[in-house]
Amino acid sequence: MNKSVRVIVIGGGITGATVAANLSVQGQQVSLLEKQTVGGNGATKYSGALFRLFDPDPEIARLTRNSVELMETSRVGEVFAQSLRRCGILYACEKTQLNDDAISRCIAQHSDALYALERVSPQAACELSNGCYPSDNVRTLLYEPKGGVGDIRKTARDMAHLIRSYGNLVLENAHINAISSTASGVTVRCGSYVLEADYLVLAAGAWSRQLADELPIDTRSIPLASLRARRESPIPIIDTETGTHVIPLQGGYYQAGSKIRASAVDPESLRYDTGLIVPDILGRLKGSGLEHTAADVVTVLEGFDSYTADGRPVVDFIDVHKRCVAATGFCGIGYKVALAVAERVKYMLLSEEMAWNSPFSDSRHLFAAARFDAPETVQ
Ligand SMILES: Cc1cc2nc3c(=O)[nH]c(=O)nc-3n(C[C@H](O)[C@H](O)[C@H](O)COP(=O)(O)OP(=O)(O)OC[C@H]3O[C@@H](n4cnc5c(N)ncnc54)[C@H](O)[C@@H]3O)c2cc1C
């Protein structure tokens, strides 16, 4: 991959910042354009940033495993890993044959010395979580000792620092007026400034459709609350049966999630009903064995992300000239897959045949924008 290209990346959330840093480290000429501040807007602004490998979707687990490997093998991964607190993470789901099988498959495929996946008993889960997980709550329980919580906003800023250290441009408060792509390259008009490049990466999260309205994504809310903890768990707990997660914050607080979702075309059109969100969060916590009242709720955070219909992102060329790659639609998992996505984008732009040319080349179609196209009707 000794090709030399100029790339413009739009969007300084975790995806765009990691993509731009990964290309910078390869010696490519990169400009990152962000309409506010890097890491300070969009899903990245609100993200809980849990890192866990297991996912009910095996393709997302594969991507996450690739992120785990990149933390060991790449410069960008090394910087990324510096703000991941590997405190361990507990995943609890309803005890069914389906869940048991999915977890067994994931352990068989991905668990090794680099990243262990361990089934634990309710008693062990109770001990690991300082009593927050009730020992009499019999579920299927998975513990990932090297999972944890990332300081995602710091990671995005560290990526910006890395980009600049290679002499590349990070432009904040950038107002993009127009984008055009031709067979020979792309042009982005930003105020009175015109930037030209060989490729464009569109990583504008839930705003991506404002720039390319054919993208099959919408915006969905992911509300969560910060609460005063009555008992502190040193590890995050994801409880899929009650549909909540608990993320320990420092100093006696934690964040917990709600399942109340609203959808809209863009973040500005989303509506949050705190009157519903707070009781929803408290009810789910109670189901997980954590009793709280509304007085414990300190803030409600109005998080959101870009979503696709099948829960997988779009990482694909979206124009006929193959000049513009979209990396969007992260459906609430964009932090843990950011490194793997950045690596895929690198392969797409730098390998001569535009193939991913990686262990993932067989799954390229799963992340293609065209997977949502209606099948042609036979006359
Ligand atoms: C509450 C919550 C909890 C989450 N928990 C987890 C988790 O536990 N684990 C996990 O892996 N993921 C989690 N996620 C998901 C993850 O945070 C997101 O998938 C990820 O942050 C998406 O990053 P992004 O860069 O694609 O988009 P964003 O972070 O939305 O970034 C898009 C950026 O593009 C910029 N932009 C938009 N339009 C323009 C324009 N015209 N010009 C220039 N810039 C533009 C925006 O200002 C923004 O900075 C969570 C998300 C939320 C909200």
The ligand as an SDF file (V2000), in Angstrom:
LIG
                    3D

 53 58  0  0  0  0  0  0  0  0999 V2000
  -25.6100    7.5880   25.0910 C   0  0  0  0  0  0  0  0  0  0  0  0
  -24.7200    6.8300   24.1700 C   0  0  0  0  0  0  0  0  0  0  0  0
  -24.0670    5.7070   24.6210 C   0  0  0  0  0  0  0  0  0  0  0  0
  -23.2280    5.0000   23.7590 C   0  0  0  0  0  0  0  0  0  0  0  0
  -22.5690    3.9200   24.2360 N   0  0  0  0  0  0  0  0  0  0  0  0
  -21.6890    3.2770   23.4390 C   0  0  0  0  0  0  0  0  0  0  0  0
  -20.9460    2.1950   23.9540 C   0  0  0  0  0  0  0  0  0  0  0  0
  -21.1020    1.8360   25.1150 O   0  0  0  0  0  0  0  0  0  0  0  0
  -20.0460    1.5760   23.1440 N   0  0  0  0  0  0  0  0  0  0  0  0
  -19.8870    1.9460   21.8360 C   0  0  0  0  0  0  0  0  0  0  0  0
  -19.0810    1.3360   21.1390 O   0  0  0  0  0  0  0  0  0  0  0  0
  -20.5980    2.9740   21.3250 N   0  0  0  0  0  0  0  0  0  0  0  0
  -21.4880    3.6320   22.0960 C   0  0  0  0  0  0  0  0  0  0  0  0
  -22.2220    4.6540   21.5990 N   0  0  0  0  0  0  0  0  0  0  0  0
  -22.1510    4.9210   20.1640 C   0  0  0  0  0  0  0  0  0  0  0  0
  -20.9470    5.7350   19.7760 C   0  0  0  0  0  0  0  0  0  0  0  0
  -20.7180    6.7430   20.7150 O   0  0  0  0  0  0  0  0  0  0  0  0
  -21.2350    6.3370   18.4030 C   0  0  0  0  0  0  0  0  0  0  0  0
  -21.5580    5.2900   17.4950 O   0  0  0  0  0  0  0  0  0  0  0  0
  -20.0550    7.1010   17.8850 C   0  0  0  0  0  0  0  0  0  0  0  0
  -19.7000    8.1240   18.7830 O   0  0  0  0  0  0  0  0  0  0  0  0
  -20.3930    7.7000   16.5210 C   0  0  0  0  0  0  0  0  0  0  0  0
  -19.3100    8.4810   16.1280 O   0  0  0  0  0  0  0  0  0  0  0  0
  -19.3390    9.2320   14.7380 P   0  0  0  0  0  0  0  0  0  0  0  0
  -18.0250    9.9010   14.6160 O   0  0  0  0  0  0  0  0  0  0  0  0
  -19.7630    8.2730   13.6880 O   0  0  0  0  0  0  0  0  0  0  0  0
  -20.5240   10.2830   14.8500 O   0  0  0  0  0  0  0  0  0  0  0  0
  -20.6240   11.5850   15.7680 P   0  0  0  0  0  0  0  0  0  0  0  0
  -19.9710   11.3800   17.0670 O   0  0  0  0  0  0  0  0  0  0  0  0
  -22.0490   11.9880   15.7690 O   0  0  0  0  0  0  0  0  0  0  0  0
  -19.7390   12.6470   14.9960 O   0  0  0  0  0  0  0  0  0  0  0  0
  -20.1560   13.2660   13.8260 C   0  0  0  0  0  0  0  0  0  0  0  0
  -19.4170   14.5810   13.7530 C   0  0  0  0  0  0  0  0  0  0  0  0
  -19.6530   15.1660   12.4750 O   0  0  0  0  0  0  0  0  0  0  0  0
  -19.7390   16.5500   12.6480 C   0  0  0  0  0  0  0  0  0  0  0  0
  -20.4630   17.1080   11.5020 N   0  0  0  0  0  0  0  0  0  0  0  0
  -21.7490   16.9140   11.1730 C   0  0  0  0  0  0  0  0  0  0  0  0
  -22.0480   17.5960   10.0460 N   0  0  0  0  0  0  0  0  0  0  0  0
  -20.9230   18.2300    9.6610 C   0  0  0  0  0  0  0  0  0  0  0  0
  -20.5980   19.1000    8.5960 C   0  0  0  0  0  0  0  0  0  0  0  0
  -21.5000   19.4660    7.6850 N   0  0  0  0  0  0  0  0  0  0  0  0
  -19.3450   19.5880    8.5240 N   0  0  0  0  0  0  0  0  0  0  0  0
  -18.4060   19.2420    9.4440 C   0  0  0  0  0  0  0  0  0  0  0  0
  -18.6600   18.4160   10.4890 N   0  0  0  0  0  0  0  0  0  0  0  0
  -19.9030   17.9220   10.5890 C   0  0  0  0  0  0  0  0  0  0  0  0
  -20.4770   16.7120   13.9610 C   0  0  0  0  0  0  0  0  0  0  0  0
  -20.2800   17.9970   14.5060 O   0  0  0  0  0  0  0  0  0  0  0  0
  -19.8710   15.5930   14.7790 C   0  0  0  0  0  0  0  0  0  0  0  0
  -18.7600   16.0390   15.5180 O   0  0  0  0  0  0  0  0  0  0  0  0
  -23.0630    5.4030   22.4200 C   0  0  0  0  0  0  0  0  0  0  0  0
  -23.7090    6.5510   21.9710 C   0  0  0  0  0  0  0  0  0  0  0  0
  -24.5140    7.2640   22.8310 C   0  0  0  0  0  0  0  0  0  0  0  0
  -25.1810    8.5240   22.3360 C   0  0  0  0  0  0  0  0  0  0  0  0
  1  2  1  0
  2  3  1  0
  2 52  2  0
  3  4  2  0
  4  5  1  0
  4 50  1  0
  5  6  2  0
  6  7  1  0
  6 13  1  0
  7  8  2  0
  7  9  1  0
  9 10  1  0
 10 11  2  0
 10 12  1  0
 12 13  2  0
 13 14  1  0
 14 15  1  0
 14 50  1  0
 15 16  1  0
 16 17  1  0
 16 18  1  0
 18 19  1  0
 18 20  1  0
 20 21  1  0
 20 22  1  0
 22 23  1  0
 23 24  1  0
 24 25  2  0
 24 26  1  0
 24 27  1  0
 27 28  1  0
 28 29  2  0
 28 30  1  0
 28 31  1  0
 31 32  1  0
 32 33  1  0
 33 34  1  0
 33 48  1  0
 34 35  1  0
 35 36  1  0
 35 46  1  0
 36 37  1  0
 36 45  1  0
 37 38  2  0
 38 39  1  0
 39 40  1  0
 39 45  2  0
 40 41  1  0
 40 42  2  0
 42 43  1  0
 43 44  2  0
 44 45  1  0
 46 47  1  0
 46 48  1  0
 48 49  1  0
 50 51  2  0
 51 52  1  0
 52 53  1  0
M  END
$$$$
